[in-house]
Amino acid sequence: MSTSQTVKHHQQLTQLYLALSQCSQAIVQSHDRQALFEKICRIIVDFGHAKMAWVGEVNPETRQVNVAAAFGTGLEYLNKVSISADPEQPNGRGPCGLAISTDQPYWLKDFQTNPVASLWHASAAEFSWKAAAFLPLHTEGKVVACLSLYASEEHAFDPDTQRLLMDMVANIDFALDRFAVQQERTQYQKSLLASEQRARQVMENALDAIINMDTGGFIIEWNKAAERIFGYKRSDAVGRSLAEVIVPESYREAHNKGLQRLQHSGESKLLGRSIEITAMRSNGAEFPVELTIIEIVSSGERYYSAFLRDITRRKDYEARIKFLANYDALTSLPNRNLLNERVTKEIENAWANDSQFALMFLDLDHFKDVNDSLGHRYGDSLLIELTKRFQNLVRPEDTICRLGGDEFVFLLAGSGHDVAKEVVERLLAAVEQPLVIDQYQLTVTASVGIAIYPDDGLDIETLQRNADVAMYRTKKESRNGYRFFSNQMQIQTTRHLQMANALRQAISLRQLEVYYQPQMDLTTKKLVGVEALLRWQHPQLGAVSPAEFIPLAETSGLIISIGSWVLEQAVQQIQQWQQAGIHDICVSVNLSSIQFRDPELPALVQRTLHRYQVMPQALELELTEGVALENPEGAVNMMDALDLLGIRLSIDDFGTGYSSLSYLKKFKVYKLKIDQSFVRDISTDDEDKAIVIAIIQLARSLGLKTIAEGVETAEQKAFLLAHGCDEMQGYYLSRPMRSEDATSFLLENQ
């Protein structure tokens, strides 16, 4: 995950924590389910985790799902949608209907294409909804509604987000139960006014414990729910003091004083109010209950009805929400919120005592491969086991934090450079130790970046940013290691950000230009082609090296648009040269790994050639052997598709990576390009000579041509010619040239 993606993910989780808090407030403030549903939908959308949210209630008779509340963009969708909770109906086999009928949440990251949501694909595309979540809501354990969320990003509902949303749903379920209980209490009071028989029916079917007691505090009625909650049969409870039966001994004195007040004055602060107290079961176990006491006057007699609800689960969830506000759900490590608190305190201590502390960012290398190949369960187990190892390697005063995903932060209190170095080396060694999970032995490594207070920052933001910069430098340069932050890193990071922003506008501002370097047949000395090479001249940054901006284009997602632009420039140049009388010149264009994996590549090439009326034989596409071997089977399929169009392919930088001869035979390529690193010293280095000769002989045995790049001297040229190399390019022939200069060169040397 890139830095920007990580920051965005943390921001999303922070917003979701806030939404969870707002949800709890809405539950307290809402007096009925309709008001609650409306507030929940608004909270989810306002906090940015969905474009639209709606709650559909299930009609128990028709099983139709009817809109109860909604908020966000695309509400007109709800005017035409028809959803059933009956899986026998076609519109009941969608994600919302199935979430209700199976009582399981449905998470879709591909709402526009997932076959389960086929009836709604057109609407999803119309409103740009890519991901969706469908979460069943319950009353008394039964599904009564579904909360549906629609987001514009595919990965909006990752595992961390799913856990938090399920906690939100649990809170909503508690609220729905509470509304049901309140309705029962109201119904009970109304029934008392109507008839005792009807009141008894309500009492016996109530979910809450209903205990009637006389003015002396003795139990006169005890319903079935009271039997279930407290563990006493009706016959064992009636006639006994309420305090003796359900009030823990430590609270009985306060209970008795309250009862005496009620007996003497007929007034109590408790009457008609809901409060939370501690109650006791028949086995002596204490537990939290919600208590409401009402006064009943019937047939001239006065008594009291106590409604008690076991809120153990609610309290557990409240504790969990409080825990999640400061701790990670998977590892139970402190999260970003608690880390920030502790870093702030450490800054205060270090400032007061003129001391140091270290902040270390640790990111696992290629952790995504574990999740992708084995599944998130194994990835989670790996994180939990590593957490245990980490906890054994730090002091009690240190803090380990999990930011999410595979990212950990270590706050080493009162520690400077030497202690941080010692700790990080122990951590890296611990990470490298194999982990056995089920039948799999997993071995991973980590990259760490370290910032020291006060040298590398005086505030949280600066320290975290600089530790992050150092960590990404480790990933870029080596992985499985660590780097301390330096000012040079900051300079390079600033330049990187400048370049990333500038590159987005480079095409429109005409800062990019294609240069051409000629290629010559060594035997005939005839020009046979040119290689198209991209150059970037920025007004402030100057001439930016392709080695610097091409990787940036790949990581920023710009390589597809830039690569398409280069292809078009090259094909247009072929057309212009042919119109100027320059024929039999093939232009080679480099492909990045991302371009080569793009399924639209063959269609793009075909459209571009057709637009400029250029024959496919005039175009050559180059890819490195590393790109080809990332996914050999996929490479074979892509090469076959391009070969069908008549496009010639060559392998660039051959010999610098791991070559698979079995796949090389299958690849539809016609030329191998010998990397300049081998050509540079062939006049003096026996090893390079041997490698170049081996590549030429290998190519010849496979029926392929060879071209050497980076040829700068007559000696290099003579060596290549003597050993059968077919073509060459390099400064000995010509430097890369602008279009107009290349045109003149080709005309002069035809």
Secondary structure, DSSP 8 states (H G I E B T S, - for coil): --HHHHHHHHHHHHHHHHHHHHHHHHHHH-SSHHHHHHHHHHHHHHTTS-SEEEEEEE-TTT-BEEEEEEEES-TTHHHH---BS-TTSGGGSSHHHHHHHHT--EEES-TTT-GGGGGGHHHHHHTT--EEEEEEEEETTEEEEEEEEEESSTTTT-HHHHHHHHHHHHHHHHHHHHHHHHHHHHHHHHHHHH-HHHHHHHHHH-SSEEEEE-TTSBEEEE-HHHHHHH---HHHHTTSBHHHHHS-GGGHHHHHHHHHHHHHHS--TTBT-EEEEEEE-TTS-EEEEEEEEEEEEETTEEEEEEEEEE-HHHHHHHHHHHHHTTB-TTT--B-HHHHHHHHHHHHHHHHHHT--EEEEEEEETTHHHHHHHH-HHHHHHHHHHHHHHHHTTS-TT-EEEEEETTEEEEEETT--HHHHHHHHHHHHHHHHS-EEETTEEE---EEEEEEEETTT-SSHHHHHHHHHHHHHHHHHHTSSEEEE--HHHHHHHHHHHHHHHHHTTTTTTT-EEEEEEEEEETTT--EEEEEEEEEEEETTTEEE-HHHHHHHHHHHT-HHHHHHHHHHHHHHHHHHHHHTT--S-EEEEE--HHHHH-TTHHHHHHHHHHHTT--GGGEEEEEEHHHHHHSHHHHHHHHHHHHHTT-EEEEEEETSS---HHHHHHS---EEEE-HHHHTTTTT-HHHHHHHHHHHHHHHHTT-EEEE----SHHHHHHHHHTT--EE-STTT---B-HHHHHHHHHHT-
